[in-house]
Amino acid sequence: MTKAMTLEALSEAPAIGRFDNSYARLPAGFHVAAEPARAARPRLVAFNRGLADELGLDVEGVDDATLASIFSGNLIPQGAQPVALAYAGHQFGSFVPQLGDGRAILLGEVVGAKGRRDIQLKGAGPTHFSRRGDGLAAIGPVLREYLVSEAMAALGVPTTRSLAAVTTGNPVYRETRLPGAVVTRVAASHIRVGTFQFFAARSDVGAIRTLADYVIERHFPEAGTAANRYLALYQAVIARQAALIARWMQLGFIHGVMNTDNMAISGETIDYGPCAFMDEYHPAKVFSSIDAHGRYAFSNQPHIAQWNLARLAECLLPLLHDDPEQAVPVAQTTLSRFMPQFEEKLVEGFRAKLGLVTARDEDKALVKGLLETMAAGGADFTLTFRKLAEDVVLSPKEAALSTGRLFADPAGFDAWARLWLERLAMEDVPAEARAALMNRANPKFIPRNHLIEEVIAAAIERDDFGPFHEMLAVVTRPYDEQPGMERYAEPPQPDERVLQTFCGT
């Protein structure tokens, strides 16, 4: 935009929310001013009015054309202060000292009933950090992020949210010419492990302290009253990440690019690029086209999270203890708590998925046994757990459970099921009540890869967003039965399987 355009946009834009841009008030090295590229013909594809209400946005009476102009970047809302954030990161294990928001612009922060939230335009054009990229997004990655992030929110997973999707009327060139689009992302913040690494790479301890103090005030105020506030911060980040990764594993979710710049300090799932939910279960499952060696495979996710947290510890060492020789063992001892916390949350969640209401030492082995049987039998991850709830009610203990039909070797499943039924018998819970509990822990609907691809194809080939809206309505009610929508629960046929997903940058 030219300066005249910017002033015009500011004068015309409505005041849609109460902005208070605290991150933009941090020192200049934390961010760089940014201006969205101008969209030729912005058109609103989706607007999340429920989320807008949560944010306290005043959009009553604002027409779709104005919303499209705001959330394409053509109109800057009153009070917003667009910036691109600085950060570094380990990408597939290799450190890059400067990355930053190359195709994202933080409009600002709004303060509503549920606290302070970032509003960010993703795909709105180049910034200071674009590194020769165009800063744009095609419609496919925008629709994927909108669907998956909103599905994750409905599944109860801490996540960034999608507020709006807009087509820009501008082409985007990747392998082919594609329609351009912008997704508006909402987050507790966009501070990453890589944000700390940016300043650590420059040996700027003062900036690390400023950032840590900001994070404590914004996300972990309880750490501010601890004897060692920075150690308490690190402990809190570890706990949130342990709980987050456990939730991913309980749902068969594969992030795909767990670089340190894609790990949010807040504990939210962020940066939905080549992400995917598994169909048939296998611990080594990889979808991301850029993960050639399986670094971010499904079963590796807790170990990568721990590795990323070790990189955070390296940044915080000067703050953890005045004596450098003491700081390292303090960090190591703290980090060693990640895996036990993760495993505790993991087993706790799988107990609920299996209908168990009490804890026993053998439960971990029971979960492990089912997963191994699923991998051997090629069983669908989501349907297996959902089907078990039906068997609790419908199948007598002496009969073979119908869930076994999902397995290539039903006999292997039946052997595990006998152990499961014996474990259920140790608890005095009515079958119907147990099944209801299981159905609240096991979704029927997830955003399956082949259906996302159908949605994207309809948008690109026919400019048809009907399939997107239908799928969005289904996956944001993941635990409900939804008669007539059964196709969204079915795994792909062999010729429908999606073997690779793509980042879209």
C-alpha positions as CSV (number, residue, x, y, z in Angstrom):
1,M,0.0,0.0,0.0
2,T,1.0,3.6,-0.5
3,K,0.9,6.0,2.4
4,A,-2.2,7.6,0.9
5,M,-3.9,4.2,0.7
6,T,-3.0,3.5,4.3
7,L,-4.5,6.8,5.6
8,E,-7.6,6.2,3.5
9,A,-8.0,2.7,4.9
10,L,-7.7,4.0,8.4
11,S,-10.3,6.7,7.9
12,E,-12.8,4.3,6.3
13,A,-12.4,1.3,8.5
14,P,-15.0,0.7,11.3
15,A,-14.0,0.3,15.0
16,I,-14.7,-3.4,15.3
17,G,-13.0,-4.1,18.6
18,R,-11.0,-2.6,21.5
19,F,-7.4,-2.9,20.4
20,D,-4.6,-2.7,22.9
21,N,-1.4,-3.6,21.1
22,S,1.0,-4.6,23.9
23,Y,3.4,-6.5,21.8
24,A,3.8,-3.6,19.4
25,R,4.9,-1.5,22.4
26,L,7.9,-3.8,23.1
27,P,11.3,-2.6,21.8
28,A,11.8,-2.3,18.0
29,G,13.8,-5.4,17.7
30,F,10.8,-7.6,18.5
31,H,8.8,-6.6,15.4
32,V,8.8,-4.5,12.2
33,A,5.9,-2.4,10.9
34,A,4.0,-4.1,8.1
35,E,1.4,-3.2,5.5
36,P,-0.9,-5.8,3.9
37,A,-0.8,-6.1,0.1
38,R,-3.9,-4.8,-1.6
39,A,-6.5,-7.4,-2.6
40,A,-8.0,-6.7,-6.0
41,R,-11.4,-8.1,-5.3
42,P,-11.8,-9.3,-1.7
43,R,-14.7,-11.7,-1.1
44,L,-15.7,-13.2,2.2
45,V,-15.7,-17.0,2.2
46,A,-16.3,-17.5,5.9
47,F,-16.7,-15.4,9.0
48,N,-16.7,-17.0,12.5
49,R,-19.4,-15.0,14.3
50,G,-19.2,-17.2,17.4
51,L,-15.5,-16.5,17.7
52,A,-16.1,-12.8,17.0
53,D,-18.5,-12.7,19.9
54,E,-15.9,-14.3,22.2
55,L,-13.4,-11.7,21.1
56,G,-15.9,-8.9,21.8
57,L,-15.8,-7.7,18.2
58,D,-18.6,-5.3,17.2
59,V,-19.5,-6.4,13.7
60,E,-23.3,-6.0,14.0
61,G,-24.4,-4.4,10.9
62,V,-21.0,-4.6,9.1
63,D,-21.7,-6.0,5.7
64,D,-19.8,-8.9,4.0
65,A,-18.0,-6.6,1.6
66,T,-16.6,-4.5,4.5
67,L,-15.6,-7.6,6.4
68,A,-13.9,-8.9,3.3
69,S,-12.0,-5.6,3.0
70,I,-10.9,-5.7,6.7
71,F,-9.9,-9.4,6.7
72,S,-8.0,-9.2,3.4
73,G,-6.0,-6.2,4.7
74,N,-7.5,-3.6,2.5
75,L,-9.0,-1.8,5.5
76,I,-7.1,-1.5,8.7
77,P,-9.5,-1.5,11.7
78,Q,-9.3,1.5,14.0
79,G,-6.9,0.9,16.8
80,A,-4.9,-1.8,15.0
81,Q,-1.2,-1.5,14.6
82,P,0.1,-4.0,11.9
83,V,3.5,-5.5,12.6
84,A,5.5,-8.6,11.6
85,L,7.1,-10.5,14.5
86,A,10.8,-11.4,14.7
87,Y,11.8,-14.9,15.5
88,A,14.4,-17.6,14.7
89,G,14.1,-21.4,14.8
90,H,15.3,-24.9,14.3
91,Q,13.9,-26.1,11.0
92,F,14.2,-29.9,10.8
93,G,17.0,-29.7,13.3
94,S,19.0,-27.0,11.5
95,F,19.1,-23.5,13.2
96,V,18.1,-20.4,11.2
97,P,19.0,-17.3,13.2
98,Q,16.3,-15.1,11.5
99,L,12.9,-16.3,10.2
100,G,10.1,-14.0,11.3
101,D,6.6,-13.5,10.0
102,G,7.2,-13.9,6.3
103,R,3.6,-14.2,5.2
104,A,1.7,-13.1,8.4
105,I,0.9,-9.7,9.7
106,L,-0.3,-9.1,13.3
107,L,-3.1,-6.6,13.1
108,G,-3.2,-6.2,16.8
109,E,-4.6,-7.5,20.1
110,V,-8.2,-7.2,21.2
111,V,-9.2,-7.5,24.8
112,G,-12.5,-9.2,25.4
113,A,-14.3,-11.2,28.1
114,K,-11.9,-14.1,27.7
115,G,-8.8,-12.0,27.8
116,R,-6.2,-10.7,25.3
117,R,-6.0,-12.3,21.9
118,D,-3.9,-11.7,18.8
119,I,-5.6,-11.1,15.4
120,Q,-3.3,-12.0,12.6
121,L,-3.7,-12.0,8.8
122,K,-2.0,-14.9,7.2
123,G,-1.2,-14.7,3.5
124,A,-1.6,-10.9,3.3
125,G,1.6,-10.2,1.4
126,P,5.4,-9.8,2.0
127,T,7.0,-8.3,5.1
128,H,10.5,-7.4,6.2
129,F,11.0,-11.2,7.0
130,S,9.7,-12.7,3.7
131,R,13.2,-13.7,2.4
132,R,12.3,-13.2,-1.2
133,G,8.9,-14.9,-0.8
134,D,5.7,-13.4,-1.9
135,G,4.0,-13.5,1.5
136,L,0.8,-14.8,0.0
137,A,-1.4,-17.8,0.5
138,A,-3.4,-19.9,-2.0
139,I,-7.0,-20.9,-1.2
140,G,-6.0,-24.5,-0.4
141,P,-3.9,-23.9,2.7
142,V,-6.4,-21.3,3.9
143,L,-9.3,-23.7,3.8
144,R,-7.2,-26.5,5.4
145,E,-6.2,-24.3,8.3
146,Y,-9.7,-23.0,8.8
147,L,-11.2,-26.5,8.9
148,V,-8.5,-28.2,11.0
149,S,-8.1,-25.4,13.5
150,E,-11.9,-25.1,14.1
151,A,-12.2,-28.9,14.3
152,M,-9.4,-29.0,16.9
153,A,-11.1,-26.3,18.9
154,A,-14.3,-28.4,18.9
155,L,-12.4,-31.4,19.9
156,G,-11.2,-29.6,23.0
157,V,-7.6,-29.1,21.9
158,P,-5.8,-25.9,22.7
159,T,-5.4,-24.2,19.4
160,T,-5.2,-21.1,17.4
161,R,-8.6,-20.3,15.8
162,S,-9.9,-19.1,12.4
163,L,-11.9,-15.9,12.4
164,A,-12.3,-15.3,8.6
165,A,-11.3,-16.6,5.2
166,V,-11.3,-14.3,2.3
167,T,-10.4,-14.7,-1.4
168,T,-8.3,-11.8,-2.7
169,G,-9.0,-11.8,-6.4
170,N,-5.2,-11.9,-6.9
171,P,-3.4,-15.0,-8.4
172,V,-0.8,-16.9,-6.4
173,Y,1.9,-18.8,-8.3
174,R,3.1,-22.1,-6.9
175,E,3.4,-25.1,-9.1
176,T,0.4,-23.6,-11.0
177,R,-1.6,-20.5,-10.9
178,L,-4.0,-20.6,-7.9
179,P,-6.6,-18.3,-6.4
180,G,-5.1,-16.1,-3.6
181,A,-6.7,-16.0,-0.1
182,V,-6.1,-14.8,3.4
183,V,-7.0,-16.5,6.7
184,T,-7.4,-14.5,9.8
185,R,-5.9,-16.4,12.7
186,V,-6.7,-15.7,16.4
187,A,-4.2,-16.8,19.1
188,A,-3.5,-16.3,22.7
189,S,-0.3,-14.9,21.3
190,H,2.2,-15.7,18.5
191,I,5.2,-16.0,20.7
192,R,7.2,-19.1,20.0
193,V,10.2,-21.0,21.2
194,G,11.9,-19.4,18.2
195,T,11.1,-15.9,19.5
196,F,13.4,-16.6,22.5
197,Q,16.0,-18.2,20.1
198,F,16.0,-15.0,18.0
199,F,17.4,-13.0,21.0
200,A,19.6,-15.9,22.3
201,A,21.3,-16.1,19.0
202,R,22.3,-12.4,19.4
203,S,23.3,-12.9,23.1
204,D,20.8,-10.3,24.0
205,V,20.0,-11.3,27.6
206,G,18.2,-8.1,28.2
207,A,15.7,-8.8,25.4
208,I,15.3,-12.4,26.6
209,R,14.4,-11.1,30.1
210,T,12.0,-8.5,28.6
211,L,10.3,-11.3,26.6
212,A,10.2,-13.7,29.5
213,D,8.6,-11.0,31.7
214,Y,6.1,-10.2,29.0
215,V,5.2,-13.9,28.6
216,I,4.8,-14.3,32.4
217,E,2.4,-11.3,32.6
218,R,0.4,-12.3,29.6
219,H,0.2,-16.1,29.9
220,F,1.6,-17.3,33.2
221,P,0.9,-14.7,35.9
222,E,1.1,-17.3,38.6
223,A,4.8,-17.7,37.7
224,G,5.3,-14.0,38.6
225,T,4.9,-14.7,42.3
226,A,7.3,-17.6,42.4
227,A,10.7,-17.4,44.1
228,N,12.3,-18.0,40.7
229,R,9.9,-16.6,38.2
230,Y,11.8,-17.8,35.2
231,L,12.1,-21.3,36.4
232,A,8.4,-21.2,37.2
233,L,7.8,-20.0,33.6
234,Y,9.8,-22.9,32.2
235,Q,7.9,-25.4,34.3
236,A,4.6,-24.0,33.2
237,V,5.5,-24.1,29.5
238,I,6.6,-27.8,29.9
239,A,3.3,-28.7,31.6
240,R,1.2,-27.1,28.9
241,Q,3.2,-28.8,26.1
242,A,3.0,-32.1,27.8
243,A,-0.8,-31.8,28.0
244,L,-1.0,-30.6,24.4
245,I,1.0,-33.3,22.8
246,A,-0.9,-35.9,24.8
247,R,-4.2,-34.6,23.3
248,W,-2.7,-34.8,19.7
249,M,-1.7,-38.4,20.4
250,Q,-5.1,-39.3,21.7
251,L,-6.7,-38.1,18.5
252,G,-4.3,-39.4,15.9
253,F,-3.2,-35.9,14.9
254,I,0.1,-35.3,13.2
255,H,1.3,-31.7,13.1
256,G,3.9,-32.3,10.4
257,V,6.3,-29.4,11.0
258,M,7.2,-29.3,14.7
259,N,10.1,-26.8,14.2
260,T,10.9,-24.6,17.2
261,D,9.4,-21.6,15.4
262,N,6.1,-23.6,15.2
263,M,5.8,-24.3,19.0
264,A,3.7,-21.6,20.7
265,I,4.8,-20.7,24.2
266,S,1.1,-20.4,25.2
267,G,0.6,-24.1,24.7
268,E,-1.7,-23.8,21.7
269,T,-1.4,-25.8,18.5
270,I,-0.1,-23.3,15.9
271,D,0.9,-23.3,12.2
272,Y,-1.3,-25.8,10.5
273,G,0.7,-26.5,7.3
274,P,0.9,-30.1,6.2
275,C,-1.0,-31.4,9.2
276,A,-3.2,-34.4,9.0
277,F,-5.3,-36.8,11.1
278,M,-4.5,-40.5,10.6
279,D,-6.9,-42.9,9.0
280,E,-5.5,-46.3,9.6
281,Y,-3.2,-46.3,12.6
282,H,0.6,-46.7,12.4
283,P,3.0,-45.1,14.8
284,A,5.5,-44.1,12.1
285,K,2.9,-42.4,10.0
286,V,4.2,-39.3,8.1
287,F,2.1,-37.1,5.7
288,S,4.2,-34.0,5.2
289,S,5.9,-33.8,1.8
290,I,8.9,-32.0,3.3
291,D,9.5,-34.5,6.2
292,A,11.6,-36.8,4.1
293,H,13.1,-38.7,7.0
294,G,10.2,-38.9,9.3
295,R,11.5,-36.5,11.9
296,Y,8.0,-35.4,12.8
297,A,6.3,-38.8,12.4
298,F,3.3,-39.4,14.7
299,S,5.2,-41.4,17.4
300,N,8.1,-38.9,17.4
301,Q,6.0,-36.0,18.4
302,P,6.5,-36.2,22.2
303,H,10.3,-36.6,21.7
304,I,10.4,-33.6,19.4
305,A,8.4,-31.6,21.9
306,Q,11.0,-32.4,24.5
307,W,13.8,-31.5,22.1
308,N,12.2,-28.2,21.4
309,L,11.8,-27.5,25.1
310,A,15.5,-28.2,25.5
311,R,16.2,-25.4,23.0
312,L,14.0,-23.1,25.1
313,A,16.0,-24.0,28.2
314,E,19.2,-23.0,26.4
315,C,17.7,-19.5,25.8
316,L,16.6,-19.2,29.5
317,L,19.8,-20.4,31.1
318,P,21.0,-16.8,31.9
319,L,17.7,-16.3,33.8
320,L,17.4,-19.6,35.6
321,H,20.4,-19.2,37.9
322,D,23.1,-16.5,38.5
323,D,25.8,-19.2,38.4
324,P,26.1,-20.6,34.8
325,E,27.3,-23.9,36.2
326,Q,24.2,-24.2,38.2
327,A,21.8,-23.2,35.5
328,V,22.3,-26.2,33.3
329,P,21.5,-28.9,36.0
330,V,18.4,-26.8,37.0
331,A,17.2,-26.8,33.4
332,Q,18.0,-30.5,33.0
333,T,16.1,-31.5,36.1
334,T,13.1,-29.4,35.1
335,L,13.1,-30.8,31.5
336,S,13.2,-34.4,32.8
337,R,9.7,-33.9,34.1
338,F,8.3,-33.5,30.6
339,M,8.0,-37.1,29.7
340,P,6.4,-38.3,32.9
341,Q,3.9,-35.5,32.7
342,F,3.2,-36.3,29.1
343,E,2.7,-40.1,29.8
344,E,0.4,-39.3,32.7
345,K,-1.8,-37.1,30.5
346,L,-1.6,-39.6,27.7
347,V,-2.8,-42.6,29.7
348,E,-5.4,-40.5,31.5
349,G,-6.9,-39.6,28.2
350,F,-6.8,-43.1,26.8
351,R,-8.5,-44.4,29.9
352,A,-11.5,-42.1,29.0
353,K,-11.4,-43.3,25.4
354,L,-11.6,-46.9,26.7
355,G,-14.4,-46.2,29.1
356,L,-12.3,-46.6,32.3
357,V,-13.3,-44.4,35.2
358,T,-10.7,-45.6,37.7
359,A,-6.9,-45.9,37.4
360,R,-4.9,-49.1,37.6
361,D,-1.2,-49.8,36.9
362,E,-2.0,-52.2,34.1
363,D,-3.9,-49.6,32.1
364,K,-0.8,-48.4,30.2
365,A,-0.1,-51.9,29.0
366,L,-3.8,-52.2,27.9
367,V,-3.5,-49.1,25.8
368,K,-0.2,-50.2,24.3
369,G,-1.7,-53.5,23.4
370,L,-4.6,-52.0,21.6
371,L,-2.4,-49.6,19.6
372,E,0.0,-52.4,18.6
373,T,-3.0,-54.5,17.5
374,M,-4.4,-51.6,15.5
375,A,-1.1,-51.1,13.8
376,A,-0.9,-54.8,12.9
377,G,-4.5,-54.9,11.7
378,G,-4.6,-51.6,9.8
379,A,-7.5,-50.4,11.8
380,D,-8.9,-46.9,11.5
381,F,-7.8,-44.9,14.5
382,T,-10.9,-42.8,15.0
383,L,-13.5,-45.4,14.1
384,T,-11.9,-48.1,16.4
385,F,-12.4,-46.1,19.5
386,R,-15.9,-44.8,18.5
387,K,-17.0,-48.4,17.7
388,L,-15.9,-49.7,21.1
389,A,-18.6,-47.6,22.8
390,E,-21.3,-49.4,20.7
391,D,-19.8,-52.7,21.7
392,V,-20.0,-51.8,25.4
393,V,-23.8,-51.6,25.1
394,L,-24.7,-54.0,22.3
395,S,-22.3,-57.0,22.7
396,P,-22.6,-59.6,25.5
397,K,-19.3,-60.3,27.2
398,E,-19.2,-63.8,25.6
399,A,-19.6,-62.6,22.0
400,A,-16.9,-61.3,19.6
401,L,-17.0,-57.6,19.5
402,S,-18.1,-56.0,16.2
403,T,-15.1,-53.6,16.4
404,G,-13.0,-56.5,15.2
405,R,-14.4,-56.1,11.7
406,L,-12.2,-53.0,11.4
407,F,-9.1,-55.2,11.7
408,A,-7.4,-57.2,9.0
409,D,-6.9,-59.9,11.7
410,P,-10.1,-59.9,13.9
411,A,-8.6,-62.7,16.1
412,G,-5.8,-60.4,17.2
413,F,-8.3,-57.8,18.3
414,D,-10.5,-60.4,20.0
415,A,-7.5,-61.5,22.2
416,W,-7.0,-57.8,23.3
417,A,-10.8,-57.3,23.8
418,R,-11.0,-60.1,26.3
419,L,-8.4,-58.3,28.5
420,W,-10.4,-55.0,28.0
421,L,-13.7,-56.6,29.0
422,E,-12.0,-58.1,32.1
423,R,-10.8,-54.6,33.0
424,L,-14.2,-53.1,32.5
425,A,-15.7,-55.7,34.8
426,M,-13.6,-54.3,37.7
427,E,-15.7,-51.2,37.6
428,D,-19.4,-51.0,38.5
429,V,-20.6,-48.7,35.7
430,P,-23.8,-49.2,33.7
431,A,-23.1,-50.0,30.1
432,E,-25.1,-47.0,28.8
433,A,-23.4,-44.6,31.1
434,R,-20.0,-45.9,30.1
435,A,-20.8,-45.7,26.4
436,A,-21.9,-42.1,26.9
437,L,-18.6,-41.2,28.6
438,M,-16.7,-42.9,25.8
439,N,-18.6,-41.0,23.1
440,R,-17.6,-37.7,24.8
441,A,-14.0,-38.8,24.6
442,N,-14.0,-40.3,21.1
443,P,-15.1,-38.2,18.1
444,K,-17.1,-39.7,15.3
445,F,-16.0,-37.0,12.9
446,I,-12.5,-35.6,12.2
447,P,-11.4,-33.5,9.2
448,R,-10.2,-36.5,7.1
449,N,-7.5,-35.8,4.5
450,H,-9.4,-37.0,1.4
451,L,-12.4,-34.9,2.3
452,I,-10.3,-31.8,2.8
453,E,-8.9,-32.4,-0.7
454,E,-12.4,-32.6,-2.1
455,V,-13.3,-29.3,-0.5
456,I,-10.1,-27.6,-1.9
457,A,-10.7,-29.1,-5.4
458,A,-14.3,-27.7,-5.4
459,A,-13.1,-24.3,-4.4
460,I,-10.3,-24.2,-7.0
461,E,-12.0,-25.9,-9.9
462,R,-15.5,-24.6,-9.6
463,D,-15.3,-21.7,-7.2
464,D,-17.7,-23.7,-5.0
465,F,-17.5,-23.3,-1.3
466,G,-20.6,-25.3,-0.5
467,P,-18.5,-28.4,0.4
468,F,-16.3,-26.3,2.7
469,H,-19.3,-25.0,4.6
470,E,-20.9,-28.4,4.9
471,M,-17.7,-30.1,6.1
472,L,-17.0,-27.2,8.6
473,A,-20.5,-27.7,10.1
474,V,-19.8,-31.4,10.5
475,V,-16.3,-31.3,12.0
476,T,-17.2,-28.6,14.5
477,R,-19.7,-31.1,16.1
478,P,-17.3,-34.0,16.2
479,Y,-18.9,-36.0,19.0
480,D,-22.5,-35.8,17.7
481,E,-24.1,-38.5,15.6
482,Q,-25.4,-36.2,12.8
483,P,-27.7,-38.5,10.8
484,G,-27.2,-38.1,7.0
485,M,-23.5,-37.1,7.4
486,E,-22.1,-40.6,7.7
487,R,-19.8,-40.2,4.7
488,Y,-17.7,-37.7,6.8
489,A,-17.0,-40.5,9.3
490,E,-15.9,-43.1,6.8
491,P,-12.3,-43.7,6.0
492,P,-11.1,-43.3,2.4
493,Q,-11.4,-46.0,-0.2
494,P,-8.0,-47.2,-1.4
495,D,-8.1,-44.9,-4.4
496,E,-9.1,-41.9,-2.2
497,R,-6.2,-42.1,0.2
498,V,-4.0,-39.0,0.6
499,L,-0.4,-40.1,1.1
500,Q,1.2,-36.6,1.3
501,T,0.2,-33.2,2.5
502,F,1.8,-29.9,1.6
503,C,2.8,-26.8,3.5
504,G,1.5,-24.3,0.9
505,T,4.2,-21.7,1.4
